[in-house]
Amino acid sequence: MKKLIKNISYIALIAVVFASCKKEISQVSYVDGTAPVLSASSTNSLVLNMADKAITSVTFNWTNPNYKFTTGLSSQDVNYTLQIDTSGANFKSPNLKEMVIAKDLSTTLTVGALNGLLANWQENIPHNFEFRIKSTVGVANSLPLYSNVVKITITPYLDVNVAIPFTGNLYLIGSATPGGDATGWNNPVPVPSQQFTKTSSTTWEITIPLIGGKEFLIIPDNGSWSNKYAVKKSDVTPDGGPFGYNFGDNFPGPASSGTYKIVLNFKTGNYTVTKQ
């Protein structure tokens, strides 16, 4: 009987401690915070040039949002995200770009870094951009606060990871193509059936039947083997990967025959092969 009473006493004590802890935890809640105030070293119009890519273009500074809880100022890390979008899009356009900046209250961007952030917009024409800071708390990135908007007109330049074809054209060649054969590759290739379509200043694509288990290359000058776009086999799969100018390996074709879309992005230096 004494043992039973003793056990009941332990259980009661644990329940009291748990209830006390639960009550204490429930009292810790968010009180408020102050939206960061964002400023830029300059808001003058910028025309970015590749020759200046290592030079500082702009520095952004912002204030601490001072997140407050019932226990006082938060001791959790505050994370920041620089958001960039076109004026009037309210930071909701498909081109929205974000740069995560942990803990710091400023960031300095070189011309090259800023140009890279603007890769979603057409080069060599001015765009009216808006910048703002989003602050969040802790690993869960909760309690977002948004700064004021800083507006800058910027003209980005064309910067690519792979050299643009000097002819402005691309052609598909290889055993995986309808124009290929078992022993060698026919060059020149038939056009327009094996000629890529230029869809932007840095992307080309083609939709074409491919033979499964074969290979292909992409050439800028139909009828010439002087230059080619190719891959390093260790870096790619039949679905795509990085490519380069005069690399040493053929593109691996898909495993099964069918109609595929091949897209080359010279800005990112990657290609994709997608079954249609």
C-alpha positions, 0 to 999 in steps of 0.5 A: 500500500505504501509503495502504491501511495509513493508511486501515485505521489511521483506521478502527481509530482511529474504532472505538476512539473509538466503542467508548470513547464507547459504553462511557462512555454505557452507564455513565450509568444511573439510581440512585434518587430520593426520592418527593416529599412533598406538603403542603397549606396546609389540609386542612379541608373546603372549600365553594367559592362562585362569589363567591369565585372570585378568592380563594386556596383552597389552596396545595400544596407538595412536596419535590424528588425529587432524581433521581440517576444514576451521574454524580450528581444529574440536570441535566434538568428535573423536571416535576410533575403534580398528580393529583386523584381520588375517595378510594378510586379509587387515581387510576384512575377515569374522572374523574381530573384532572391539572394539569401544573406545570413545574419549580416545587415549589408551586402556589396555586389560587384558588377558581375554579381549584380548582372548574374542576379538579373539573368532572368531579364533581357540584356542590353536594354534598361529595366526598372528594378525594385529591391527589398529585404525580407527578414525571418527568424530561426531555422524555420524562417518564420515571422517574415517582415518586409522592408521599404522598396529601393528602385534602380534602373539597370541595363544588364549585359549578356554574360554566358557560360558557354560561347554563343555559336559564331554563325548564329545557327546550330545543327544536330548531327550523330548516330542518334539522329535520322540523318546518322548511320551505323558506321559514321556521321553524315555531314552536312545534315539535312535542313531544316529538319536538323537545324535548331531554332533560336528562341532567345539571345541565349537559348536554342531548341529542336524537337526531333525523333531520336534513335535510342542508345545512340549519340549526337553532337551539335555543330555551329557550321553545317558541313564542317567538323572544325568546331562542336558543342559536346560534353564530358560524359562523367558530368551528364545523363541522357536527360541533360547536364552541362555542355561546352565548346569543343569538349571531348565527348559526344552527347549521350542519346536517350535509351529508347527511341522517340521524339525528344526536345533538346534545349541548350541554354548558353547562359547557364551552360546546361542542356536538357533532353525531354521526351515529347 
